[in-house]
Amino acid sequence: MYLIVGLGNPGARYHNTRHNAGFLVIDKLAEFFKIEAFEFENNFLYAVTDYNDKQDNKIQVVLMKPLTYMNLSGEAVKYFYDKYEIEKENILIIYDDVNIDLGTLRLRPSGSDGGQNGIKSIIYHMETDEIPRLRFGIKNGEEFEALRSKEDFSLAEFVLSPFGDNELELFEKSIEMAKNAVISFLNFGIKETMNLYNGRIPDKKNGNDLSNEENNTN
């Protein structure tokens, strides 16, 4: 069994905000797996599907959206982990990262919380930082730096803001790329997926295809 967790805040007011990137990737995965509805259990929404990996092994995949609000995300993950005795290496946490530019993904098998309260809660409740994660960049480059230089700048307000019209195309391609990275994780595991997706950006010419940053400069 694999558990794919997207972090975010429940409620319509947060739906399309930067801080809900994890939820939005889960929605894209549900679309890919042709899941029509999520079920409710305890303090999360979930959906279960079967998937045949590249070796044609049938695996069970659970998509989860914690409903605890971001800062308490670890409660839902720990509940599921204890109940179903899932292997930690089969868990993937998807969350937004304000330190990474939009259009960039970063995958790691373990590490610190980096100041993101959702993964901080998960590390606390799971009592380990050895949990694979996919960080989804939400920073809008120079615009963010200009905002941060202002005296009244609020990081909380920024992450809870929607993506701007000039960001929507790149955002949609980034969501698609994140979905593809999760499928790669199911097929190949975290290390090979890191090699495939860390350092890649959405291809501006070919829609949802991927282009490697190094190859683009050659």
C-alpha positions in Angstrom: 0.0 0.0 0.0 1.1 3.5 -0.9 -0.1 6.7 0.9 0.0 9.9 -1.1 -0.8 12.9 1.1 -1.4 16.4 -0.2 -1.3 19.2 2.4 -3.6 22.2 2.5 -6.5 23.9 4.4 -10.1 22.8 4.0 -12.8 25.2 3.0 -13.8 27.1 -0.1 -11.8 30.3 0.9 -8.5 28.4 0.7 -9.3 26.3 -2.4 -7.1 27.9 -5.0 -4.5 29.5 -2.8 -0.7 28.8 -2.9 -0.8 27.0 0.4 -3.2 24.4 -1.0 -0.9 23.2 -3.8 -0.8 19.8 -2.1 -4.6 19.4 -2.2 -4.6 20.5 -5.9 -2.0 17.9 -6.8 -4.2 15.3 -5.1 -7.1 16.5 -7.2 -5.1 16.0 -10.4 -4.1 12.5 -9.3 -7.8 11.7 -8.6 -8.5 12.8 -12.1 -5.7 10.6 -13.5 -7.0 7.6 -11.5 -10.6 8.4 -12.5 -11.7 8.7 -8.9 -15.1 10.4 -8.7 -15.4 11.0 -5.0 -13.5 11.0 -1.7 -14.6 9.3 1.5 -14.4 10.8 5.0 -12.7 9.0 7.9 -11.7 10.5 11.2 -10.0 13.8 10.2 -9.2 13.3 6.5 -10.7 12.7 3.1 -9.3 9.7 1.2 -9.8 7.6 -1.9 -8.4 4.2 -2.7 -7.4 2.8 -6.1 -5.4 0.0 -7.6 -2.5 0.8 -9.9 -0.3 -1.5 -12.0 3.2 -0.3 -11.8 5.9 -0.6 -14.5 6.6 -4.2 -13.5 2.9 -4.9 -13.8 2.5 -5.4 -10.1 -0.9 -4.4 -8.8 -0.5 -1.9 -5.9 -3.0 -0.2 -3.7 -2.8 3.6 -3.7 -4.5 5.9 -1.1 -4.9 9.6 -1.8 -5.4 11.7 1.3 -6.3 15.3 2.2 -6.0 16.0 5.9 -8.9 18.2 7.2 -7.1 19.3 10.3 -5.7 22.5 8.8 -2.1 22.7 7.8 -0.5 23.0 11.2 -2.0 19.7 12.5 -1.5 17.6 9.4 0.5 15.1 11.3 -2.5 13.9 13.2 -4.2 12.5 10.1 -1.0 10.9 8.8 -0.2 9.2 12.1 -3.7 7.9 12.5 -3.6 6.3 9.0 -0.1 5.0 9.6 -1.0 3.3 12.9 -4.3 1.8 11.6 -3.0 0.4 8.4 0.7 -0.3 9.3 2.0 1.2 6.1 5.7 1.3 5.4 7.2 4.8 5.8 9.0 4.6 2.5 5.7 4.1 0.8 4.4 7.5 2.1 4.8 10.6 0.0 3.9 14.0 1.4 3.2 16.8 -1.1 3.3 20.4 0.1 4.0 24.0 -1.0 7.4 25.6 -0.4 7.7 29.4 -0.5 11.5 29.1 -0.8 11.2 27.5 -4.3 10.1 29.2 -7.5 6.9 28.2 -9.1 7.6 25.7 -11.9 10.2 23.8 -9.7 9.8 20.6 -7.8 12.1 19.2 -5.2 11.9 15.6 -4.0 13.7 14.2 -1.0 13.6 10.9 1.0 14.0 12.7 4.3 15.0 16.1 5.9 14.0 18.9 8.1 10.7 20.8 7.9 12.3 23.9 6.3 9.9 26.1 8.2 6.7 24.5 6.6 4.3 23.8 9.4 2.5 21.0 7.7 5.5 18.8 7.3 6.7 20.0 10.7 3.6 18.5 12.3 4.1 15.2 10.4 7.7 14.9 11.5 6.6 15.5 15.1 3.7 13.0 15.1 5.6 10.4 13.1 8.7 10.9 15.3 11.0 10.8 12.3 12.1 13.0 9.4 12.7 10.0 7.2 9.5 10.4 5.1 9.6 11.0 1.4 8.3 14.4 0.3 7.6 16.4 -2.8 8.0 20.2 -2.4 6.0 22.3 -4.8 7.4 25.7 -5.5 5.0 28.7 -5.0 7.3 31.7 -5.0 6.8 34.1 -7.9 10.4 35.2 -8.3 11.1 38.9 -8.5 7.5 39.8 -7.5 7.9 37.9 -4.2 11.2 39.6 -3.5 9.6 43.0 -4.1 6.7 42.2 -1.8 9.0 40.9 0.9 11.0 44.2 1.0 7.9 46.1 2.1 7.4 46.9 5.8 3.9 45.5 5.9 4.7 42.3 4.1 3.0 39.2 5.6 4.3 35.7 4.6 1.0 34.2 5.9 -1.0 36.5 3.6 1.2 35.6 0.7 0.9 31.8 1.0 -2.9 32.2 1.5 -3.2 34.3 -1.7 -4.3 32.9 -5.1 -1.9 32.6 -8.0 -1.9 35.6 -10.3 -3.2 35.6 -13.8 0.3 35.7 -15.1 1.2 32.6 -13.1 -1.8 30.4 -14.0 -0.3 28.7 -17.1 2.9 27.8 -15.3 0.9 26.7 -12.3 -1.2 24.3 -14.3 1.9 22.8 -16.0 3.5 22.5 -12.5 0.5 20.6 -11.2 0.7 18.2 -14.1 4.4 17.7 -13.6 3.8 17.0 -9.9 1.2 14.4 -10.8 3.7 12.8 -13.2 6.4 12.8 -10.4 4.0 10.9 -8.1 3.3 8.3 -10.7 7.1 8.0 -11.1 7.4 7.5 -7.3 4.9 4.6 -7.6 6.8 3.1 -10.5 10.4 3.6 -9.5 10.7 4.9 -5.9 12.0 8.1 -4.5 15.6 8.0 -5.5 15.0 7.4 -9.3 12.2 10.0 -9.2 14.5 12.5 -7.7 16.9 12.0 -10.6 14.1 12.4 -13.1 12.3 15.4 -11.6 14.7 17.5 -9.5 16.1 20.2 -11.7 13.3 19.9 -14.3 10.9 22.5 -15.3 7.6 22.4 -17.3 8.3 22.8 -21.0 6.9 26.1 -22.2 6.7 25.0 -25.8 5.2 21.5 -25.4 2.5 21.9 -22.9 2.9 19.3 -20.1 6.0 17.7 -21.5 9.1 18.1 -19.4 12.4 19.7 -20.3 15.6 19.5 -18.4 17.2 22.8 -17.3 20.7 21.7 -18.4 19.5 20.4 -21.7 17.7 23.7 -22.4 21.0 25.7 -22.0 23.0 23.5 -24.4 
